[in-house]
Amino acid sequence: MSRHKTRVLVIDDSAVVRQMFSKILDADPDIEVVGSACDPYVAREKIVELQPDVVTLDIEMPRM
């Protein structure tokens, strides 16, 4: 029986942080990183497109 993986979207203006979070989260077999975004406007589009279960969000970003 296959289990549902938690779909995560990583949102941060730092490419290093996005990569680090994605790598850490990908190590968990119950988590699938479905994408990332560098600002809130791109994030809004990706949330609609990818339908993640969870988002990680940097609350201090440009354009926020």
C-alpha positions as CSV (number, residue, x, y, z in Angstrom):
1,M,0.0,0.0,0.0
2,S,1.5,3.3,-1.0
3,R,1.3,6.2,1.4
4,H,0.5,9.8,0.4
5,K,3.7,11.9,0.4
6,T,3.3,15.4,1.9
7,R,3.8,17.8,-1.0
8,V,6.0,20.9,0.0
9,L,6.6,24.2,-1.8
10,V,9.7,26.0,-0.5
11,I,9.5,29.8,-0.7
12,D,12.5,32.0,0.1
13,D,14.4,34.8,-1.6
14,S,17.7,33.1,-1.0
15,A,18.7,30.4,-3.5
16,V,21.0,28.9,-0.9
17,V,18.2,28.5,1.7
18,R,15.8,27.1,-1.0
19,Q,18.4,24.5,-2.0
20,M,19.2,23.7,1.7
21,F,15.6,23.2,2.7
22,S,14.8,21.2,-0.4
23,K,17.8,18.9,0.2
24,I,16.8,18.4,3.9
25,L,13.2,17.8,3.1
26,D,13.9,15.4,0.2
27,A,15.8,13.2,2.6
28,D,12.5,12.3,4.2
29,P,10.7,9.5,2.3
30,D,7.3,10.9,3.3
31,I,8.0,14.3,1.8
32,E,8.1,15.4,-1.8
33,V,9.4,18.9,-2.6
34,V,7.2,19.9,-5.6
35,G,8.9,23.2,-6.3
36,S,10.3,26.4,-5.0
37,A,9.7,30.2,-5.4
38,C,11.9,33.2,-4.9
39,D,9.2,35.8,-4.1
40,P,5.5,36.0,-3.0
41,Y,4.2,36.6,-6.5
42,V,5.9,33.6,-8.1
43,A,4.8,31.6,-5.0
44,R,1.2,32.5,-5.5
45,E,1.3,31.2,-9.0
46,K,3.1,28.0,-8.0
47,I,0.6,27.4,-5.1
48,V,-2.2,27.4,-7.6
49,E,-0.3,25.3,-10.2
50,L,1.3,22.7,-7.9
51,Q,-1.3,22.4,-5.1
52,P,1.2,21.7,-2.2
53,D,0.0,20.4,1.1
54,V,2.6,22.6,3.0
55,V,4.6,25.7,2.2
56,T,7.8,26.9,3.9
57,L,7.8,30.6,3.8
58,D,10.4,33.3,4.6
59,I,8.4,36.1,6.1
60,E,11.0,38.8,5.3
61,M,11.3,38.9,1.5
62,P,11.4,41.6,-1.0
63,R,8.0,42.5,-2.5
64,M,6.2,41.2,0.6
